[in-house]
Amino acid sequence: MKNTLIKGDNIDSLVYIRDKMKLRESIDLVYIDPPFATGGEFKTDSNGRVATISSSSSGKIAYSDKLTGSAFIEFLRERVQIIYDLLSSQGSFYLHIDYKIGHYVKCMLDEIFGIENFRNDITRIKCNPKNFSRIGYGNIKDMILFYTKGKNPIWHEPRIPMSEEEIAKLYAKVDKNGRRYTTVPIHAPGETKDGKSSQKFKGILPPPGRHWRCSVEELEQLDKDGLIEWSASGNPRKINYADEHLTKKLQDIWTFKDSPNPIYPTEKNHEMLQTIIKASSNEDSIVMDCFAGSGGTLVEASRLGRKWIGVDKSDIAIETIKKNLENNGFFANESMYKYIEI
């Protein structure tokens, strides 16, 4: 499949992708950042600059966000139902949304994907604190709802570096060679009978109600390699060295702040988009963003060697996407990707 940019209403475009491009159950990752049901309009000025807080009445409308309430939910439902058809059996879906409407959107997504395929409600720190005067706490976050189509999606666990302070706290011990380390139990909850994880290790059985985390043979090898620490009371624990565990699992609160000088209204942080694409797609995957906006998803999919489909109906968005792709060195002209108007 050739990378494809489509200009048109995304409901018509999604049907085209499904029926004309014949990509039903073929797309591994969909990320969308739809309107947030704010009731407003987002504009650029006569010089193409984006107003992040206020905008001139004479500015060009990049996109309108007038649908609210139940009408907005139904607008999304109609599109997500087709997106579901397009997702492969190992596909993932990320929907970026405002906190005010997001929980209602989740109820709708639960109906389509099944609540058992809901993976995360990710909190995304989007900006620095503001001091606007209003009743209520300051808002510095939005949310990303993450679903998979089935139980066995593509998944490459995102990990991030630990700070020196975290390493010092988590690996508080230091061995004779100056290496930081900590120790962890070699047993886990649950008893087993007649298995390799229930036998004696150095004459010791696992505590009541627990079993060894690995076979006794593996524990013997760890002990031989000097990776078992014995307490004064004879309690064995496995040694984990800090220099072998310098990253940690990414949690569900993300700090990926958006640019203060976006090229398009609501342009999203590119490092965040990279994180999503790396985690939930492979190099041969198709990635789709049918609210493509600035084209950030398409740029990062290109950077990571994925195929992509982008959709937007805004003239300003399409122009911005093309410039964004060209400025990042992926496409010198339209002949290098497929462009369709619907």
PyMOL commands that set and color helices and strands:
alter all, ss='L'
color gray80, all
select helices_A, chain A and resi 10-19+69-86+99-113+115-117+164-170+196-198+216-224+242-244+270-280+296-303+315-327+334-336
alter helices_A, ss='H'
color red, helices_A
select strands_A, chain A and resi 4-7+27-32+41-44+60-64+87-97+118-125+141-148+159-161+173-174+180-185+187-189+210-212+228-230+236-241+247-249+253-255+286-289+307-312+338-341
alter strands_A, ss='S'
color yellow, strands_A
deselect
rebuild
show_as cartoon
